[in-house]
């Protein structure tokens, strides 16, 4: 089992670096996970992470890339709900990496 130290807490991660306990998520944990991925979270990143957490709260699953793009376009408009924007923010693997940073389970169809 992997772990991530955030402040004085050791946060358990699965073999792919996703949180074992979704309740361990916080903005500090998201920032620490992003640092591991060599990403500095900008307001644009946070907007997508918050959107993903809302999606998960509504549907109890992490969206794959196409549903993520459609949901983002629906909620934030087509200028943000497109693959170019999401790939730029999340290194070409937006559904998987954004879910990880948002503290959500890995989308089921992501390798």
C-alpha positions in Angstrom: 0.0 0.0 0.0 1.3 3.4 -0.9 0.8 6.5 1.1 1.0 10.3 0.8 2.0 12.4 3.8 0.0 15.6 4.1 0.9 17.7 7.1 1.0 15.2 10.0 -1.3 12.7 8.3 -0.4 9.6 6.1 -3.1 9.2 3.5 -3.4 5.7 2.1 -3.3 5.3 -1.7 -4.0 2.3 -3.9 -1.5 0.9 -6.4 -2.5 3.5 -9.0 -2.2 6.4 -6.5 -5.9 7.0 -5.9 -7.3 7.5 -2.4 -8.3 4.4 -0.6 -10.7 6.4 1.6 -12.6 9.1 -0.3 -13.2 10.9 3.0 -9.4 11.6 3.2 -9.8 14.1 0.4 -9.1 17.8 1.1 -7.7 20.7 -0.9 -4.4 20.1 0.8 -4.5 16.4 -0.3 -5.4 17.5 -3.8 -2.4 19.8 -3.9 -0.1 17.1 -2.6 -1.4 14.6 -5.2 -1.0 17.2 -7.9 2.6 17.9 -6.8 3.4 14.2 -7.2 2.1 14.6 -10.8 4.2 17.7 -11.3 1.1 19.9 -11.6 0.5 23.2 -9.8 -3.2 23.6 -9.4 -4.6 26.8 -11.0 -8.1 28.1 -10.6 -8.9 26.3 -13.9 -7.9 23.0 -12.3 -9.9 23.6 -9.2 -13.0 24.4 -11.3 -12.8 21.0 -13.0 -12.0 19.2 -9.7 -15.1 20.8 -8.0 -17.2 19.9 -11.1 -16.0 16.3 -10.9 -16.8 16.1 -7.2 -20.3 17.4 -8.0 -20.7 14.8 -10.7 -19.6 12.0 -8.3 -22.0 13.3 -5.6 -24.9 13.2 -8.2 -24.1 9.9 -10.0 -21.8 8.0 -7.5 -19.2 7.3 -10.2 -16.2 9.0 -11.8 -16.9 9.9 -15.4 -14.8 8.6 -18.3 -13.4 11.1 -20.8 -16.5 11.6 -23.0 -19.0 12.0 -20.2 -16.5 14.4 -18.5 -16.3 16.5 -21.6 -20.0 16.6 -22.0 -20.7 17.4 -18.4 -18.0 20.1 -18.4 -19.5 21.7 -21.5 -23.0 21.5 -20.0 -21.9 23.2 -16.7 -19.1 25.5 -17.8 -19.7 26.0 -21.5 -18.1 24.7 -24.7 -14.9 26.7 -24.3 -14.0 24.6 -21.2 -15.9 21.5 -22.1 -13.7 20.2 -24.8 -10.8 17.7 -25.0 -8.1 20.3 -25.8 -8.8 22.3 -22.7 -9.0 19.2 -20.4 -6.0 17.5 -22.0 -4.0 20.7 -21.4 -4.9 20.8 -17.8 -4.5 17.1 -17.0 -1.6 16.0 -19.2 -3.6 14.1 -21.8 -5.4 11.8 -19.4 -8.1 14.1 -18.1 -10.7 11.6 -16.7 -8.1 9.5 -14.9 -5.9 12.3 -13.5 -8.6 14.7 -12.7 -10.5 11.9 -10.8 -7.3 11.1 -8.8 -6.8 14.8 -7.9 -10.5 15.2 -7.0 -10.1 12.2 -4.6 -12.5 10.0 -6.5 -12.2 6.4 -7.7 -10.5 5.6 -11.0 -13.1 5.8 -13.8 -14.0 2.2 -14.6 -13.0 2.2 -18.2 -9.6 3.8 -17.7 -6.5 1.6 -17.9 
